[in-house]
Amino acid sequence: MEQLEKILKAFASQRRLSLLRILKMNPCIFVDDIAREIGLSYRSTSKHLRILYDAGIIDRWQNGFGVVYSVRGTQNPVSTMLLSII
């Protein structure tokens, strides 16, 4: 039940929904590119991405000097359903 709560809280933000739309359109994207596209600071964007990562919705990895994000391939059924409608 705790994981379901994390997932629902992660989807309960207009900013994070916008981030997820960007991530769906760009399979692998650097955090600074996401911040620039959405018009948020690097710090604020990173905070929102961390919430999505902690909920198991996205993946991240270090690539050179930056962090790359993508939508996780294997999802919780609830995440899969919610991602399909945004």
C-alpha contacts under 8 A as a table, 3 or more apart, distances in Angstrom:
res1	aa1	res2	aa2	distance
1	M	4	L	5.15
1	M	5	E	6.35
2	E	5	E	5.12
2	E	6	K	6.40
3	Q	6	K	5.06
3	Q	7	I	6.26
3	Q	55	A	6.87
4	L	7	I	5.09
4	L	8	L	6.17
4	L	78	V	7.81
5	E	8	L	5.21
5	E	9	K	6.06
6	K	9	K	5.20
6	K	10	A	6.07
6	K	54	D	7.76
6	K	55	A	5.25
7	I	10	A	5.10
7	I	11	F	6.41
7	I	52	L	7.79
7	I	55	A	5.14
7	I	56	G	7.59
7	I	57	I	7.57
7	I	78	V	7.87
7	I	79	S	6.84
8	L	11	F	5.22
8	L	12	A	6.15
9	K	12	A	4.96
9	K	13	S	7.55
10	A	13	S	6.70
10	A	16	R	6.99
10	A	51	I	6.12
10	A	52	L	5.65
10	A	55	A	6.69
11	F	14	Q	7.93
11	F	16	R	6.56
11	F	17	L	6.30
11	F	82	L	7.92
12	A	16	R	7.73
12	A	17	L	7.86
13	S	16	R	5.26
13	S	17	L	6.22
14	Q	17	L	5.04
14	Q	18	S	6.23
15	R	18	S	5.08
15	R	19	L	6.28
15	R	48	H	7.66
16	R	19	L	4.85
16	R	20	L	6.13
16	R	48	H	6.13
16	R	49	L	7.51
16	R	52	L	7.57
17	L	20	L	5.04
17	L	21	R	6.29
17	L	86	I	7.21
18	S	21	R	5.11
18	S	22	I	6.40
18	S	38	I	7.46
19	L	22	I	5.16
19	L	23	L	6.20
19	L	34	I	7.31
19	L	38	I	7.37
19	L	49	L	7.77
20	L	23	L	4.90
20	L	24	K	6.03
20	L	71	V	7.61
20	L	83	L	7.90
20	L	86	I	7.95
21	R	24	K	5.11
21	R	25	M	6.37
21	R	86	I	6.73
22	I	25	M	5.21
22	I	26	N	6.11
22	I	34	I	7.24
23	L	26	N	5.00
23	L	27	P	6.00
23	L	28	C	7.24
23	L	29	I	7.15
23	L	69	Y	7.45
23	L	70	S	5.83
23	L	71	V	6.21
24	K	27	P	6.17
24	K	70	S	7.74
24	K	71	V	6.65
26	N	29	I	6.11
26	N	70	S	7.70
27	P	70	S	5.47
27	P	71	V	7.04
28	C	68	V	6.16
28	C	69	Y	5.65
28	C	70	S	5.00
29	I	33	D	6.68
29	I	34	I	6.91
29	I	68	V	5.27
29	I	69	Y	5.51
29	I	70	S	6.76
30	F	33	D	5.32
30	F	34	I	6.45
30	F	66	G	6.43
30	F	67	V	5.62
30	F	68	V	4.33
30	F	69	Y	6.25
31	V	34	I	5.04
31	V	35	A	6.17
31	V	42	Y	7.23
31	V	45	T	7.29
31	V	46	S	6.97
31	V	66	G	7.36
31	V	67	V	6.04
31	V	68	V	6.21
31	V	69	Y	6.90
32	D	35	A	5.01
32	D	36	R	6.15
32	D	42	Y	6.12
33	D	36	R	5.12
33	D	37	E	6.12
34	I	37	E	5.13
34	I	38	I	6.10
34	I	45	T	7.48
35	A	38	I	5.32
35	A	39	G	5.73
35	A	40	L	5.09
35	A	41	S	5.97
35	A	42	Y	5.58
35	A	45	T	5.68
36	R	39	G	5.16
36	R	40	L	6.67
36	R	41	S	7.77
40	L	44	S	6.30
40	L	45	T	6.07
41	S	44	S	5.27
41	S	45	T	6.10
42	Y	45	T	5.18
42	Y	46	S	6.05
43	R	46	S	5.13
43	R	47	K	6.25
44	S	47	K	5.08
44	S	48	H	6.43
45	T	48	H	5.28
45	T	49	L	6.14
46	S	49	L	5.00
46	S	50	R	6.02
47	K	50	R	5.14
47	K	51	I	6.58
48	H	51	I	5.25
48	H	52	L	6.52
49	L	52	L	5.08
49	L	53	Y	6.05
49	L	58	I	7.99
50	R	53	Y	4.93
50	R	54	D	5.99
51	I	54	D	5.14
51	I	55	A	6.25
52	L	55	A	5.16
52	L	56	G	6.52
52	L	57	I	5.47
52	L	58	I	6.02
53	Y	56	G	5.14
53	Y	57	I	5.73
53	Y	58	I	4.97
53	Y	59	D	6.15
53	Y	60	R	7.54
54	D	57	I	7.63
55	A	58	I	7.98
56	G	59	D	7.50
56	G	72	R	7.35
56	G	75	Q	7.41
56	G	76	N	8.00
57	I	71	V	6.28
57	I	72	R	5.67
57	I	75	Q	6.69
57	I	79	S	6.74
58	I	69	Y	6.80
58	I	70	S	5.57
58	I	71	V	4.27
58	I	72	R	4.50
59	D	69	Y	5.67
59	D	70	S	5.39
59	D	71	V	6.09
59	D	72	R	5.27
60	R	67	V	6.60
60	R	68	V	5.46
60	R	69	Y	4.44
60	R	70	S	6.52
61	W	67	V	5.64
61	W	68	V	5.46
61	W	69	Y	6.82
62	Q	65	F	7.26
62	Q	66	G	5.95
62	Q	67	V	4.58
62	Q	68	V	6.25
63	N	66	G	5.44
63	N	67	V	5.82
63	N	68	V	6.46
64	G	67	V	7.96
72	R	75	Q	6.45
75	Q	78	V	7.90
75	Q	79	S	5.96
75	Q	80	T	5.71
76	N	79	S	5.24
76	N	80	T	6.25
77	P	80	T	5.01
77	P	81	M	6.23
78	V	81	M	5.23
78	V	82	L	6.22
79	S	82	L	5.11
79	S	83	L	5.91
80	T	83	L	5.21
80	T	84	S	6.24
81	M	84	S	5.24
81	M	85	I	6.88
82	L	85	I	5.51
82	L	86	I	6.79
83	L	86	I	5.51
